[in-house]
């Protein structure tokens, strides 16, 4: 005699159901499909609820040479690339796996849709030096192994042949349209995604929602890619809610500037900071940012003075801004040997999701946007590559700090004070505004007197 299935007597009558087995039970293909669907749904829920979605490891985009015989002229080679092995979880909770081995090569231009290619060619013919392309990876399912059914019933409506298995893989897509910002909360399998469910490929495959792998700039159909064109920092790391971090600054951390360069930097557009997600302007209150002058050089030194500053949000939209600036408003003289120390108390700055900014300046390696990736030999980021950002590390305090030194024994050039392009700004704005100080009747350094012995 078969024992009845055990379970809690007070179990709810609603919720998930799973198959139980007993001797003499008749199972159909629908029963087995429902059992698979039940376990797949639990796996997706586990991935999203406990880990979130994003890239777990690997999946780096790298430029490669074109295949042999594809294009003999290297100057007119197509933009070929490869994606290394790795694992990610998409917004549906499905695992995207690129296995080890020889990574496949892809032509980035051919991954674009016909409409994107047409618009890109129009922009290139109009004089632009290429277009910006966003590369995404998708979980892909494809039915395989078509076999003939041994037994069919007329009422079942089964075909004479059917696919016996489903093969899971990945597919790459590219577009010139900027992706939508990530939502604050991780979606659950029962919630509809922005992609409105999986999409078909036209060849029997089914694609899930895409994960952004890289932003590739200055893409042309007749030019090979370089490492400097690929920006992997736009990827989302695997987490339920990635923290907002500092992705770029407008000054060389630990660099040496002359008094004239420092005044031009601090009193012009100020020290500019960029975040990975817009921050709420209402949290940029007095006391959040301070600029200190630590005296050095000959004579009295070691004195710490707080400089008068103004904290501003650049181009705020709907109460949030991606860039902020800290500008000096007093006329305190900067002497050779002084150190200018910036302290931004990021735990008090909230992003658009209401979370505090993680500002730990690990290693002092946050780069200047538009410049070279601030890597030092033997000090790659924790994930292996890409540009450095701020972020909590063991022993980190979560406050963003940076400094520069005043050194009047170095050449006085404009290279170290030109800030990168930001919102509604060009790369030469800082230099242009600084050169305009004297023309507008600004005070020159020779007119200032040293205010301390």
C-alpha positions in Angstrom: 0.0 0.0 0.0 1.4 3.4 -1.0 1.7 5.8 1.9 0.1 9.2 1.5 2.5 12.1 0.9 3.6 13.8 4.1 3.4 17.5 4.7 2.3 20.2 7.1 -1.4 20.1 7.9 -1.5 23.8 8.1 0.2 24.4 4.8 -1.5 27.2 2.7 -3.7 26.1 -0.1 -2.2 28.7 -2.5 1.4 28.9 -3.8 3.7 26.6 -5.7 2.8 23.0 -6.4 5.3 20.3 -7.0 4.9 16.8 -8.3 4.9 13.7 -6.0 5.4 10.2 -7.1 3.6 6.9 -6.2 3.6 3.4 -7.5 1.4 3.0 -10.5 1.2 6.7 -11.3 0.7 7.7 -15.0 3.0 10.6 -15.9 2.7 12.7 -19.0 5.1 15.0 -20.8 3.2 18.0 -19.3 3.8 16.7 -15.8 7.5 16.5 -16.4 7.6 19.9 -18.0 5.8 21.4 -15.0 8.4 19.8 -12.7 11.2 21.4 -14.7 9.5 24.7 -14.7 9.0 24.6 -10.9 12.7 24.0 -10.2 13.8 26.6 -12.8 11.5 29.2 -11.2 13.0 28.4 -7.8 16.5 28.8 -9.2 15.7 32.1 -10.8 14.2 33.4 -7.5 17.2 32.2 -5.6 19.6 34.1 -8.0 17.7 37.3 -7.9 16.7 37.4 -4.2 20.1 36.4 -2.8 22.6 37.6 -5.4 20.8 40.1 -7.7 21.8 40.4 -11.3 24.9 41.4 -13.2 28.3 40.1 -14.1 29.8 37.6 -11.6 33.2 37.4 -13.2 34.9 37.5 -16.6 33.1 38.5 -19.7 35.6 41.1 -20.7 35.5 42.6 -24.1 38.8 42.7 -25.9 39.8 43.8 -29.4 41.3 41.1 -31.6 42.8 40.9 -35.0 40.5 40.0 -37.9 40.5 36.3 -38.9 43.0 35.1 -41.4 42.1 36.1 -44.9 39.3 38.4 -43.7 41.0 41.6 -44.6 44.7 41.9 -45.7 44.9 45.6 -45.1 45.2 46.1 -41.3 44.3 49.8 -41.6 40.9 49.0 -43.0 40.1 46.0 -40.8 36.6 45.6 -39.4 36.0 46.2 -35.6 36.6 42.6 -34.4 36.4 41.7 -30.8 36.0 38.7 -28.4 34.4 38.1 -25.0 36.3 36.1 -22.5 34.8 33.3 -20.4 32.7 34.2 -17.4 29.3 34.0 -15.7 26.5 36.5 -15.3 22.9 36.5 -14.1 20.3 38.5 -16.2 17.3 40.3 -14.9 15.1 37.2 -15.3 17.5 35.2 -13.0 18.9 33.0 -15.8 22.6 32.3 -15.8 24.6 33.5 -18.8 27.7 31.3 -19.2 30.5 31.7 -21.6 32.5 28.5 -21.3 36.3 28.3 -21.2 38.2 27.7 -24.4 38.8 29.7 -27.5 36.4 32.7 -27.3 34.5 33.3 -30.5 35.3 36.4 -32.5 32.6 38.8 -33.6 32.4 41.8 -35.9 30.9 44.6 -33.8 29.6 46.4 -36.9 27.7 43.4 -38.1 26.0 42.9 -34.7 24.2 46.3 -35.2 20.7 46.2 -36.6 20.0 47.6 -40.0 18.5 50.8 -38.7 21.4 51.4 -36.3 23.9 50.8 -39.1 22.1 53.2 -41.5 22.0 56.0 -38.9 25.6 55.4 -38.0 26.7 55.6 -41.6 24.9 58.9 -42.0 26.7 60.3 -38.9 30.1 59.1 -40.2 29.4 60.6 -43.7 28.5 63.8 -42.0 32.0 64.1 -40.5 31.8 62.2 -37.2 34.8 60.1 -36.2 32.7 57.0 -35.6 29.7 56.3 -33.3 29.3 55.0 -29.8 28.0 51.4 -29.6 26.7 49.5 -26.5 27.4 45.8 -26.4 25.0 43.5 -24.5 25.0 39.7 -23.8 21.8 37.7 -23.5 20.8 34.3 -22.2 19.7 32.2 -25.1 17.7 29.0 -25.4 17.5 26.9 -28.6 15.6 23.7 -29.2 17.9 20.9 -30.6 17.9 17.2 -31.3 14.7 16.7 -33.3 13.5 13.2 -33.1 10.5 11.1 -34.1 7.8 10.4 -31.5 7.4 6.7 -30.7 3.8 7.0 -29.6 1.2 9.7 -30.3 -2.5 10.2 -29.7 -4.9 11.9 -31.9 -6.3 14.0 -29.1 -2.9 15.1 -28.0 -2.1 16.9 -31.2 1.5 16.1 -31.1 3.6 16.3 -34.2 5.3 13.3 -35.7 8.7 14.8 -34.8 9.7 17.1 -31.9 12.7 18.6 -30.3 14.0 16.4 -27.5 16.3 18.9 -25.7 16.8 22.6 -25.2 20.4 24.0 -25.4 21.3 27.0 -23.3 23.9 29.5 -24.5 24.4 33.2 -25.0 24.0 35.7 -27.8 25.6 39.1 -28.3 23.7 42.2 -29.5 24.9 45.8 -30.2 23.0 49.0 -30.5 23.7 52.7 -30.7 20.9 53.6 -28.3 22.0 54.4 -24.7 20.6 51.8 -22.3 18.0 52.8 -19.7 19.4 53.3 -16.1 19.2 50.3 -13.8 16.2 50.2 -11.4 16.9 50.7 -7.7 15.4 47.3 -6.7 16.2 44.0 -8.2 13.1 42.6 -10.2 11.6 39.3 -9.2 10.5 36.6 -11.7 6.9 37.5 -11.1 7.4 41.1 -12.1 7.4 42.1 -15.8 10.8 43.4 -17.0 11.4 46.4 -19.2 12.1 44.1 -22.1 8.5 42.7 -21.9 9.6 39.1 -21.7 11.9 37.1 -23.8 12.3 37.9 -27.5 12.6 35.7 -30.5 15.5 35.6 -32.9 13.6 34.5 -35.9 15.4 31.2 -36.0 13.8 29.3 -33.1 15.9 30.8 -30.4 14.6 32.7 -27.4 16.6 35.7 -25.9 16.3 37.0 -22.4 16.9 40.5 -21.3 20.4 41.9 -22.1 23.3 42.7 -19.7 25.5 45.6 -20.7 29.1 44.5 -21.2 30.9 47.5 -22.6 30.5 50.9 -24.2 32.7 51.1 -27.4 33.5 54.6 -28.7 34.4 55.8 -32.2 33.3 52.6 -34.0 33.7 52.6 -37.8 33.1 49.7 -40.2 36.5 50.1 -41.7 38.7 50.5 -38.6 40.0 47.9 -36.1 39.3 48.4 -32.4 41.8 49.4 -29.8 41.7 48.8 -26.0 41.2 52.6 -25.4 37.9 52.5 -27.3 36.4 49.9 -25.0 34.9 51.0 -21.6 34.0 48.1 -19.4 33.2 50.3 -16.4 29.6 50.6 -17.5 29.0 46.9 -16.5 26.8 46.1 -13.5 28.5 43.9 -11.0 26.5 41.0 -9.6 24.6 42.4 -6.6 21.1 43.2 -5.5 21.9 46.9 -5.3 25.3 48.1 -6.5 26.5 51.1 -4.5 26.9 54.5 -6.1 30.7 55.3 -6.4 33.0 58.0 -7.6 34.0 57.2 -11.1 36.1 60.3 -12.0 37.7 63.5 -10.7 39.0 66.6 -12.5 42.4 66.8 -10.9 45.5 64.5 -10.5 45.3 62.9 -7.1 48.6 63.5 -5.3 49.8 65.6 -8.1 52.0 68.7 -7.9 50.7 72.0 -9.2 52.1 75.5 -9.1 50.3 78.2 -7.2 48.9 79.7 -10.4 47.6 76.3 -11.6 46.0 75.5 -8.2 44.2 78.9 -8.1 43.0 78.3 -11.6 41.7 74.9 -10.6 40.2 75.8 -7.3 38.8 79.2 -8.2 37.6 78.3 -11.8 35.2 75.5 -12.2 36.5 74.0 -8.9 37.2 70.4 -8.0 34.7 68.4 -10.1 33.5 64.9 -9.1 31.5 62.4 -11.1 29.3 59.6 -9.7 28.1 56.4 -11.2 24.5 57.3 -10.4 23.0 60.8 -9.9 22.9 62.0 -6.3 20.2 64.0 -4.7 21.0 67.7 -4.6 19.0 68.1 -1.4 21.7 66.1 0.4 24.5 68.4 -0.8 24.3 70.6 2.4 26.8 72.7 4.3 29.5 70.5 6.0 29.3 67.7 3.5 32.5 68.9 1.7 35.5 70.7 3.2 38.8 71.9 1.7 41.7 72.2 4.0 45.1 73.9 3.5 48.0 72.3 5.4 50.9 74.7 5.4 54.3 73.5 4.5 57.6 74.7 3.2 59.9 77.0 5.1 58.9 79.0 8.1 55.7 78.2 10.0 54.2 75.0 8.7 51.9 72.2 9.9 49.0 74.6 10.4 45.6 73.4 9.1 43.2 76.0 7.8 39.8 75.5 6.3 39.2 77.2 3.0 35.9 78.8 2.2 34.2 76.8 -0.5 30.9 76.4 -2.3 29.4 73.0 -3.1 27.3 73.0 -6.2 25.5 70.4 -8.4 26.1 70.7 -12.1 23.2 70.6 -14.5 20.7 69.1 -11.9 17.6 67.3 -13.3 14.6 66.6 -11.2 16.6 67.2 -8.0 19.6 65.0 -8.9 22.9 65.5 -10.6 25.7 63.3 -11.8 28.5 65.9 -11.4 29.3 68.1 -8.4 31.9 70.8 -7.9 33.7 72.2 -4.9 35.0 75.7 -5.6 37.2 77.9 -3.4 35.5 81.3 -2.7 38.2 83.1 -0.5 41.5 84.6 -1.5 43.8 82.6 0.8 47.3 82.5 -0.7 48.8 79.1 -1.6 52.5 78.7 -0.9 55.0 76.2 -2.3 55.0 73.2 0.0 51.4 73.5 1.0 49.0 70.6 0.6 45.3 71.0 -0.4 43.2 68.3 1.2 39.6 67.5 0.1 37.2 65.7 2.3 33.8 64.7 0.9 31.6 63.0 3.5 29.9 60.6 1.1 27.8 58.7 3.8 25.7 61.9 4.0 25.3 62.1 0.2 22.3 60.0 -1.0 21.8 58.8 -4.6 18.5 58.7 -6.4 17.7 55.3 -4.8 18.2 56.8 -1.3 21.4 54.9 -0.6 24.6 56.6 0.6 27.5 57.0 -1.8 30.4 54.6 -1.2 33.4 57.0 -1.4 36.3 55.0 -0.1 39.2 56.2 -2.3 41.0 52.8 -2.4 44.6 53.3 -3.4 43.9 56.8 -4.7 43.4 55.4 -8.1 40.1 57.0 -9.3 41.0 58.3 -12.8 40.4 61.6 -14.4 37.5 61.1 -17.0 38.8 61.1 -20.5 42.3 60.4 -19.5 44.3 57.2 -19.1 43.0 54.5 -16.7 44.8 55.2 -13.4 46.5 51.8 -13.0 49.8 51.3 -11.4 52.0 48.2 -12.0 50.7 45.4 -9.8 47.6 47.3 -8.7 44.7 46.3 -10.9 41.1 46.8 -9.7 39.6 44.0 -7.6 37.6 42.7 -10.6 40.7 42.5 -12.8 40.3 45.3 -15.3 38.5 48.4 -16.2 38.8 51.9 -14.7 39.1 52.3 -10.9 36.2 53.7 -8.8 35.7 54.4 -5.2 34.4 51.6 -3.1 34.6 49.9 0.3 37.6 47.8 0.9 38.7 46.1 4.1 39.5 48.8 6.5 37.9 51.5 4.4 36.0 54.3 6.1 33.7 55.3 3.3 34.7 58.9 3.1 36.2 60.3 -0.1 39.5 62.0 0.4 42.1 63.4 -2.1 44.9 66.0 -2.1 47.3 67.9 -4.3 50.6 69.6 -3.5 51.8 73.1 -4.3 55.2 73.1 -6.0 56.4 76.3 -7.6 59.6 74.6 -8.7 57.9 72.7 -11.5 57.0 74.1 -15.0 53.8 76.2 -15.1 51.7 74.6 -17.8 48.0 74.2 -18.4 48.1 70.4 -18.9 47.5 69.5 -15.2 44.6 71.8 -14.7 42.5 71.2 -17.8 39.4 69.4 -16.5 37.7 66.8 -18.7 34.5 67.3 -20.6 31.5 67.1 -18.4 27.8 68.1 -18.8 27.5 71.1 -21.0 31.3 71.5 -21.1 34.2 71.0 -23.4 37.6 69.7 -22.6 39.1 73.2 -23.0 36.5 75.0 -20.7 38.8 75.1 -17.7 41.8 76.3 -19.6 39.7 78.9 -21.4 38.1 80.2 -18.2 41.5 80.3 -16.5 43.1 82.3 -19.4 40.2 84.6 -19.2 40.8 85.6 -15.6 43.5 88.1 -16.5 41.6 89.4 -19.5 38.5 90.0 -17.3 40.5 92.0 -14.8 41.2 89.1 -12.5 43.9 89.2 -9.8 47.3 88.0 -10.9 49.6 86.0 -8.5 52.1 88.9 -8.5 49.6 91.2 -6.9 49.1 88.9 -3.9 51.2 88.9 -0.8 52.1 86.0 1.4 49.9 86.3 4.5 52.0 84.3 6.9 55.7 84.3 7.9 
